[in-house]
Amino acid sequence: MRRFTARILHFFSPNKELVRQLEHLLGYTPKHLPYYQLALMHRSKIEELQQNNERLEFLGDAILGSIVAEYLFKKYPTQPEGYLTELRSRIVRRETMNNVALRMGLHKMVQYNQNDRGLSRSHIFGNALEALIGAVYLDQGFSRTRTFILNQVIKPYIDIEVMESTDTNYKNKLLSWAQRNGKELAFESIDEKVEGTRKVFTIAIVLSGEQVATGTGFNKKEAGQVAAQKALELLGVKGS
């Protein structure tokens, strides 16, 4: 009855198109629409922290990590902690989540400054997906959030078996390439700043004294991996 009442109220709401999109994306009718509107609001539209999705992103990131950890723990009962940690990292990393968000069509719903062309090539849609997970949690509770992540995110969009067999340690690949080719390789921290509530790090790849690529991330390890992947692509190293 409550769900029926919510749908009737949303039907007469000026946001009924957003509700329709969310119903298709989530598989249910939202109860408290403002959570979802906030999840879809990037800081390039509204700088005020209470009115953009950064706090929800923080919450969703933590919930996503815990649910993926539980999923892998049960799926691989004989694998050691290090294996599970690496696989979880591959699943929840910014590039993976951004790709999932794009395939879900979330980029069509996120409110951001479309005049900034660099934003559409960044990871803001993956960040919005994490914020959306935070909104689902606040609106529906943990059990529904777990169902959403497993059935609407992981199973349809992430091939665990392929990810399991794919080497995505770009730093190790680059180190091996540099050793084989007699190149001196260095990872240099060139920037550290605060965006909203989180620190963002920039790491540069320096080959024999020449900077060839940079990468950003919420920690130095992630930024180093992004920079290494870019360097491998620029160098034309196969399998990068």
Secondary structure, 3 states (H helix, E strand, C coil): CHHHHHHHHHHCCCCHHHHHHHHHHHCCCCCCHHHHHHHCECCCCCCCHHHCCHHHHHHHHHHHHHHHHHHHHHHCCCCCHHHHHHHHHHHHCHHHHHHHHHHHCHHHCCECCCCCHHHHCCCHHHHHHHHHHHHHHHHHCHHHHHHHHHHHHHHHHCCHHHHHHCCCCHHHHHHHHHHHCCCCEEEEEEEEEEECCEEEEEEEEEECCEEEEEEEECCHHHHHHHHHHHHHHHHCCCCC
